[in-house]
Amino acid sequence: MAKVAVLGAGSWGTALSIVLADNNHDVRLWTHRQDQAEIINTTHKNEKYLEIMIPEKIKAYHDLEEAVQDVSAIVIAVPTKAIREVSQQLNEILHHNVTIIHASKGIEPESLKRVSEMISEEMTEFKYDDIVVLSGPSHAEEVGKRQPTTVTVSSLNDSNAEVAQDLFINESFRVYTSPDVVGVELGGALKNIIALGAGISDGLGYGDNAKAALITRGLAEIARLGTSLGANPLTFLGLPGVGDLIVTCTSVHSRNWRAGNLLGKGNKLDQVLDQMGMVVEGVRTAKAAYQFASQQGIEMPITNGIYKILFEEAKPKDVVDQLMNRTKREEMDDIATLLTERYSQ
């Protein structure tokens, strides 16, 4: 049995805490809100995020230093906009060696840093190589109900990846390992942009044909940007890539799909975010991906179109028309080409 602190008591952090508790670990669930910690400890519920009973063995904490005392592993599951702040706090209070696993999906605008890079920049005693990322097709609502789920953990430190695998794996939560940290992180982050697009498509009243095209061409964009940053293109054909893309683009559980659906129906971004009441990571990631693609000259027409809808008030129907009327081209010029280039060298 291990002592594990899960930082972030939203839907994902709560669901991961349940997995760890099912594996008989000592689980401390940290929230920055004292009232939320008290409600979880007294009612064993976190109804704003998950409509499910929380095992009594999970204890919620408001004091971060108390939550991480003597733990052997820390799971970071806060929104990406809070990653640096939480990492700075950990840097001040953490005085023993732990395995750090993050389960947040996003890219930081302006700096264009991945989550593992942000953590390592703020935590001076922990190397980037040792951080583990957990990602894959995994709605918190289903994980919390112990429905079959499969994810991937990745780290440049193989031992740490295996520690994370052993902590989480059980009969309903299967965990694979991968050495491709860049690909695993980018797959989890960039799919949220395409999920916004899938929601917009549905909000406009388009059918399965449009969504299938969006997912497929969106995968090509993800691979194009990811490989430019050193990711293995094969990663995007696995759980952290196409797996996560499918589940996020096709389910009402997806915040990004729901947000896109509201946009497609004519709502403004501010209205949508107010209605959601929870973080929509694809909005922030769309800004970061657009910035990177512009700087590096990488062609990402779907991402660019979604950026225009989000931040330039472009009409969704107009953006779809522009995408459909782009210059004709060959299809097999993306992932197939990337794979050919990689393995013919």
C-alpha positions as a Python dict, from the first residue, in 0.01 Angstrom:
ca = {
    (1, 'M'): (0, 0, 0),
    (2, 'A'): (132, 342, -98),
    (3, 'K'): (50, 688, 31),
    (4, 'V'): (-62, 901, -263),
    (5, 'A'): (-173, 1264, -280),
    (6, 'V'): (-406, 1360, -565),
    (7, 'L'): (-400, 1734, -625),
    (8, 'G'): (-721, 1868, -775),
    (9, 'A'): (-1067, 1762, -659),
    (10, 'G'): (-1244, 1814, -989),
    (11, 'S'): (-1402, 1527, -1180),
    (12, 'W'): (-1073, 1379, -1304),
    (13, 'G'): (-886, 1405, -975),
    (14, 'T'): (-1182, 1251, -792),
    (15, 'A'): (-1206, 964, -1041),
    (16, 'L'): (-833, 888, -1019),
    (17, 'S'): (-859, 893, -639),
    (18, 'I'): (-1128, 625, -662),
    (19, 'V'): (-901, 406, -878),
    (20, 'L'): (-619, 441, -626),
    (21, 'A'): (-850, 372, -332),
    (22, 'D'): (-980, 58, -507),
    (23, 'N'): (-617, -56, -517),
    (24, 'N'): (-600, -14, -136),
    (25, 'H'): (-369, 286, -137),
    (26, 'D'): (-383, 559, 127),
    (27, 'V'): (-534, 841, -81),
    (28, 'R'): (-532, 1212, 10),
    (29, 'L'): (-746, 1427, -222),
    (30, 'W'): (-641, 1792, -208),
    (31, 'T'): (-859, 2090, -299),
    (32, 'H'): (-784, 2461, -263),
    (33, 'R'): (-1138, 2507, -126),
    (34, 'Q'): (-1188, 2428, 241),
    (35, 'D'): (-1566, 2395, 206),
    (36, 'Q'): (-1524, 2132, -66),
    (37, 'A'): (-1285, 1929, 151),
    (38, 'E'): (-1532, 1938, 439),
    (39, 'I'): (-1822, 1827, 218),
    (40, 'I'): (-1623, 1535, 75),
    (41, 'N'): (-1515, 1420, 423),
    (42, 'T'): (-1864, 1443, 574),
    (43, 'T'): (-2087, 1328, 287),
    (44, 'H'): (-1839, 1127, 75),
    (45, 'K'): (-1976, 1306, -229),
    (46, 'N'): (-1842, 1563, -477),
    (47, 'E'): (-2166, 1623, -662),
    (48, 'K'): (-2063, 1928, -863),
    (49, 'Y'): (-1813, 1711, -1049),
    (50, 'L'): (-1919, 1345, -1013),
    (51, 'E'): (-2252, 1196, -913),
    (52, 'I'): (-2105, 897, -734),
    (53, 'M'): (-2025, 791, -379),
    (54, 'I'): (-1660, 840, -286),
    (55, 'P'): (-1497, 559, -85),
    (56, 'E'): (-1468, 655, 281),
    (57, 'K'): (-1098, 565, 279),
    (58, 'I'): (-1033, 874, 62),
    (59, 'K'): (-965, 1173, 284),
    (60, 'A'): (-990, 1528, 147),
    (61, 'Y'): (-743, 1798, 249),
    (62, 'H'): (-737, 2175, 220),
    (63, 'D'): (-384, 2212, 358),
    (64, 'L'): (-141, 2118, 79),
    (65, 'E'): (155, 2059, 309),
    (66, 'E'): (-48, 1818, 521),
    (67, 'A'): (-178, 1641, 211),
    (68, 'V'): (169, 1561, 73),
    (69, 'Q'): (334, 1472, 402),
    (70, 'D'): (513, 1137, 377),
    (71, 'V'): (351, 1042, 44),
    (72, 'S'): (546, 835, -206),
    (73, 'A'): (361, 969, -511),
    (74, 'I'): (180, 1287, -610),
    (75, 'V'): (-80, 1291, -887),
    (76, 'I'): (-138, 1640, -1029),
    (77, 'A'): (-484, 1675, -1181),
    (78, 'V'): (-547, 2050, -1171),
    (79, 'P'): (-636, 2265, -1476),
    (80, 'T'): (-332, 2363, -1680),
    (81, 'K'): (-372, 2730, -1587),
    (82, 'A'): (-304, 2629, -1224),
    (83, 'I'): (-4, 2402, -1293),
    (84, 'R'): (265, 2661, -1227),
    (85, 'E'): (104, 2794, -909),
    (86, 'V'): (57, 2447, -760),
    (87, 'S'): (409, 2342, -865),
    (88, 'Q'): (552, 2654, -698),
    (89, 'Q'): (372, 2568, -376),
    (90, 'L'): (503, 2212, -391),
    (91, 'N'): (854, 2341, -450),
    (92, 'E'): (839, 2529, -121),
    (93, 'I'): (695, 2253, 99),
    (94, 'L'): (809, 1922, -52),
    (95, 'H'): (1127, 1802, 117),
    (96, 'H'): (1140, 1433, 29),
    (97, 'N'): (1162, 1228, -288),
    (98, 'V'): (834, 1135, -456),
    (99, 'T'): (712, 1011, -793),
    (100, 'I'): (529, 1294, -969),
    (101, 'I'): (253, 1192, -1208),
    (102, 'H'): (46, 1450, -1392),
    (103, 'A'): (-290, 1387, -1556),
    (104, 'S'): (-359, 1737, -1690),
    (105, 'K'): (-409, 1794, -2063),
    (106, 'G'): (-311, 2123, -2221),
    (107, 'I'): (-43, 2357, -2353),
    (108, 'E'): (50, 2693, -2207),
    (109, 'P'): (-16, 2988, -2443),
    (110, 'E'): (275, 3223, -2514),
    (111, 'S'): (543, 2988, -2374),
    (112, 'L'): (397, 2687, -2564),
    (113, 'K'): (518, 2459, -2283),
    (114, 'R'): (374, 2116, -2215),
    (115, 'V'): (260, 2036, -1861),
    (116, 'S'): (567, 1829, -1772),
    (117, 'E'): (788, 2117, -1883),
    (118, 'M'): (597, 2363, -1667),
    (119, 'I'): (623, 2137, -1363),
    (120, 'S'): (997, 2081, -1403),
    (121, 'E'): (1060, 2455, -1447),
    (122, 'E'): (885, 2534, -1118),
    (123, 'M'): (1009, 2240, -909),
    (124, 'T'): (1383, 2280, -878),
    (125, 'E'): (1450, 1944, -710),
    (126, 'F'): (1267, 1736, -971),
    (127, 'K'): (1402, 1660, -1317),
    (128, 'Y'): (1189, 1670, -1631),
    (129, 'D'): (1311, 1319, -1713),
    (130, 'D'): (1150, 1178, -1397),
    (131, 'I'): (799, 1321, -1438),
    (132, 'V'): (526, 1080, -1550),
    (133, 'V'): (230, 1175, -1770),
    (134, 'L'): (-98, 980, -1760),
    (135, 'S'): (-327, 1018, -2061),
    (136, 'G'): (-573, 833, -2282),
    (137, 'P'): (-946, 792, -2359),
    (138, 'S'): (-1087, 829, -2009),
    (139, 'H'): (-1403, 1014, -1913),
    (140, 'A'): (-1402, 1071, -1539),
    (141, 'E'): (-1771, 979, -1517),
    (142, 'E'): (-1700, 629, -1648),
    (143, 'V'): (-1378, 581, -1451),
    (144, 'G'): (-1562, 671, -1131),
    (145, 'K'): (-1822, 402, -1207),
    (146, 'R'): (-1547, 142, -1262),
    (147, 'Q'): (-1635, 101, -1628),
    (148, 'P'): (-1355, -49, -1845),
    (149, 'T'): (-1095, 217, -1924),
    (150, 'T'): (-746, 198, -2075),
    (151, 'V'): (-478, 468, -2050),
    (152, 'T'): (-107, 520, -2109),
    (153, 'V'): (165, 642, -1875),
    (154, 'S'): (489, 781, -2008),
    (155, 'S'): (819, 899, -1867),
    (156, 'L'): (1180, 914, -1976),
    (157, 'N'): (1246, 736, -1646),
    (158, 'D'): (1124, 380, -1709),
    (159, 'S'): (1118, 297, -1337),
    (160, 'N'): (887, 588, -1261),
    (161, 'A'): (655, 490, -1545),
    (162, 'E'): (633, 139, -1399),
    (163, 'V'): (562, 282, -1053),
    (164, 'A'): (269, 477, -1199),
    (165, 'Q'): (149, 171, -1389),
    (166, 'D'): (153, -40, -1072),
    (167, 'L'): (-27, 228, -869),
    (168, 'F'): (-324, 252, -1104),
    (169, 'I'): (-369, -75, -1291),
    (170, 'N'): (-662, -296, -1191),
    (171, 'E'): (-942, -498, -1348),
    (172, 'S'): (-1132, -191, -1471),
    (173, 'F'): (-843, 50, -1528),
    (174, 'R'): (-578, -94, -1760),
    (175, 'V'): (-250, 95, -1791),
    (176, 'Y'): (10, 71, -2069),
    (177, 'T'): (354, 234, -2073),
    (178, 'S'): (515, 439, -2350),
    (179, 'P'): (856, 609, -2384),
    (180, 'D'): (710, 895, -2597),
    (181, 'V'): (640, 1169, -2341),
    (182, 'V'): (602, 1438, -2608),
    (183, 'G'): (352, 1239, -2812),
    (184, 'V'): (147, 1126, -2513),
    (185, 'E'): (118, 1481, -2378),
    (186, 'L'): (44, 1644, -2711),
    (187, 'G'): (-214, 1383, -2808),
    (188, 'G'): (-403, 1449, -2486),
    (189, 'A'): (-383, 1826, -2526),
    (190, 'L'): (-449, 1878, -2895),
    (191, 'K'): (-749, 1645, -2919),
    (192, 'N'): (-945, 1898, -2712),
    (193, 'I'): (-926, 2145, -3002),
    (194, 'I'): (-1072, 1893, -3244),
    (195, 'A'): (-1340, 1803, -2988),
    (196, 'L'): (-1447, 2167, -2985),
    (197, 'G'): (-1479, 2137, -3363),
    (198, 'A'): (-1684, 1817, -3334),
    (199, 'G'): (-1922, 1992, -3097),
    (200, 'I'): (-1949, 2289, -3331),
    (201, 'S'): (-2030, 2053, -3618),
    (202, 'D'): (-2307, 1889, -3417),
    (203, 'G'): (-2433, 2227, -3301),
    (204, 'L'): (-2465, 2333, -3663),
    (205, 'G'): (-2678, 2026, -3729),
    (206, 'Y'): (-2426, 1842, -3946),
    (207, 'G'): (-2416, 1462, -3946),
    (208, 'D'): (-2176, 1174, -3902),
    (209, 'N'): (-2001, 1236, -4235),
    (210, 'A'): (-1884, 1577, -4123),
    (211, 'K'): (-1771, 1451, -3783),
    (212, 'A'): (-1579, 1158, -3929),
    (213, 'A'): (-1396, 1393, -4166),
    (214, 'L'): (-1322, 1634, -3883),
    (215, 'I'): (-1179, 1363, -3658),
    (216, 'T'): (-966, 1214, -3936),
    (217, 'R'): (-825, 1540, -4064),
    (218, 'G'): (-789, 1660, -3707),
    (219, 'L'): (-570, 1360, -3633),
    (220, 'A'): (-350, 1459, -3927),
    (221, 'E'): (-307, 1807, -3776),
    (222, 'I'): (-221, 1664, -3436),
    (223, 'A'): (41, 1437, -3591),
    (224, 'R'): (182, 1721, -3802),
    (225, 'L'): (237, 1945, -3501),
    (226, 'G'): (341, 1663, -3271),
    (227, 'T'): (611, 1521, -3497),
    (228, 'S'): (751, 1870, -3552),
    (229, 'L'): (818, 1870, -3177),
    (230, 'G'): (982, 1527, -3180),
    (231, 'A'): (690, 1295, -3110),
    (232, 'N'): (670, 947, -3262),
    (233, 'P'): (386, 951, -3520),
    (234, 'L'): (283, 601, -3411),
    (235, 'T'): (182, 743, -3072),
    (236, 'F'): (-102, 932, -3239),
    (237, 'L'): (-241, 603, -3372),
    (238, 'G'): (-266, 466, -3017),
    (239, 'L'): (-460, 538, -2699),
    (240, 'P'): (-318, 888, -2632),
    (241, 'G'): (-391, 988, -2991),
    (242, 'V'): (-679, 842, -3191),
    (243, 'G'): (-824, 674, -2880),
    (244, 'D'): (-853, 995, -2682),
    (245, 'L'): (-962, 1183, -2994),
    (246, 'I'): (-1255, 950, -3058),
    (247, 'V'): (-1387, 951, -2703),
    (248, 'T'): (-1361, 1329, -2667),
    (249, 'C'): (-1522, 1406, -3003),
    (250, 'T'): (-1816, 1169, -2970),
    (251, 'S'): (-1942, 1187, -2612),
    (252, 'V'): (-2168, 1422, -2421),
    (253, 'H'): (-1936, 1363, -2122),
    (254, 'S'): (-1676, 1577, -2301),
    (255, 'R'): (-1666, 1937, -2179),
    (256, 'N'): (-1495, 2039, -2500),
    (257, 'W'): (-1764, 1877, -2715),
    (258, 'R'): (-2037, 2039, -2505),
    (259, 'A'): (-1871, 2380, -2531),
    (260, 'G'): (-1833, 2342, -2908),
    (261, 'N'): (-2195, 2233, -2938),
    (262, 'L'): (-2308, 2555, -2768),
    (263, 'L'): (-2082, 2759, -2998),
    (264, 'G'): (-2228, 2585, -3301),
    (265, 'K'): (-2575, 2681, -3182),
    (266, 'G'): (-2480, 3048, -3184),
    (267, 'N'): (-2364, 3118, -2829),
    (268, 'K'): (-2067, 3347, -2767),
    (269, 'L'): (-1756, 3212, -2597),
    (270, 'D'): (-1812, 3404, -2272),
    (271, 'Q'): (-2167, 3272, -2252),
    (272, 'V'): (-2049, 2918, -2313),
    (273, 'L'): (-1781, 2928, -2044),
    (274, 'D'): (-2030, 3071, -1795),
    (275, 'Q'): (-2277, 2793, -1870),
    (276, 'M'): (-2012, 2521, -1844),
    (277, 'G'): (-1901, 2617, -1494),
    (278, 'M'): (-1586, 2407, -1536),
    (279, 'V'): (-1258, 2450, -1722),
    (280, 'V'): (-1269, 2388, -2099),
    (281, 'E'): (-904, 2307, -2173),
    (282, 'G'): (-948, 2317, -2553),
    (283, 'V'): (-1002, 2693, -2549),
    (284, 'R'): (-663, 2765, -2395),
    (285, 'T'): (-491, 2495, -2599),
    (286, 'A'): (-638, 2630, -2925),
    (287, 'K'): (-468, 2961, -2859),
    (288, 'A'): (-135, 2790, -2789),
    (289, 'A'): (-153, 2561, -3094),
    (290, 'Y'): (-251, 2852, -3319),
    (291, 'Q'): (47, 3052, -3194),
    (292, 'F'): (287, 2766, -3248),
    (293, 'A'): (157, 2680, -3594),
    (294, 'S'): (183, 3045, -3698),
    (295, 'Q'): (539, 3077, -3570),
    (296, 'Q'): (663, 2752, -3722),
    (297, 'G'): (467, 2764, -4048),
    (298, 'I'): (279, 2440, -3976),
    (299, 'E'): (-44, 2394, -4167),
    (300, 'M'): (-337, 2344, -3925),
    (301, 'P'): (-652, 2468, -4102),
    (302, 'I'): (-901, 2314, -3857),
    (303, 'T'): (-717, 2456, -3557),
    (304, 'N'): (-694, 2794, -3728),
    (305, 'G'): (-1065, 2790, -3801),
    (306, 'I'): (-1155, 2704, -3442),
    (307, 'Y'): (-924, 2979, -3319),
    (308, 'K'): (-1110, 3229, -3535),
    (309, 'I'): (-1444, 3114, -3392),
    (310, 'L'): (-1315, 3139, -3035),
    (311, 'F'): (-1116, 3460, -3046),
    (312, 'E'): (-1212, 3651, -3359),
    (313, 'E'): (-1589, 3593, -3348),
    (314, 'A'): (-1594, 3419, -3686),
    (315, 'K'): (-1924, 3249, -3765),
    (316, 'P'): (-1898, 2868, -3743),
    (317, 'K'): (-2084, 2818, -4072),
    (318, 'D'): (-1842, 3051, -4252),
    (319, 'V'): (-1542, 2862, -4113),
    (320, 'V'): (-1686, 2528, -4231),
    (321, 'D'): (-1744, 2674, -4578),
    (322, 'Q'): (-1383, 2794, -4591),
    (323, 'L'): (-1252, 2450, -4489),
    (324, 'M'): (-1465, 2275, -4751),
    (325, 'N'): (-1343, 2509, -5025),
    (326, 'R'): (-970, 2483, -4960),
    (327, 'T'): (-739, 2405, -5250),
    (328, 'K'): (-761, 2041, -5360),
    (329, 'R'): (-480, 1810, -5250),
    (330, 'E'): (-377, 1446, -5196),
    (331, 'E'): (-497, 1280, -4876),
    (332, 'M'): (-197, 1058, -4805),
    (333, 'D'): (37, 1344, -4731),
    (334, 'D'): (17, 1352, -4353),
    (335, 'I'): (54, 1059, -4111),
    (336, 'A'): (153, 819, -4390),
    (337, 'T'): (425, 1057, -4503),
    (338, 'L'): (543, 1116, -4147),
    (339, 'L'): (572, 741, -4088),
    (340, 'T'): (750, 686, -4418),
    (341, 'E'): (1000, 963, -4347),
    (342, 'R'): (1067, 834, -3995),
    (343, 'Y'): (1122, 469, -4081),
    (344, 'S'): (1300, 507, -4412),
    (345, 'Q'): (1594, 687, -4255),
}
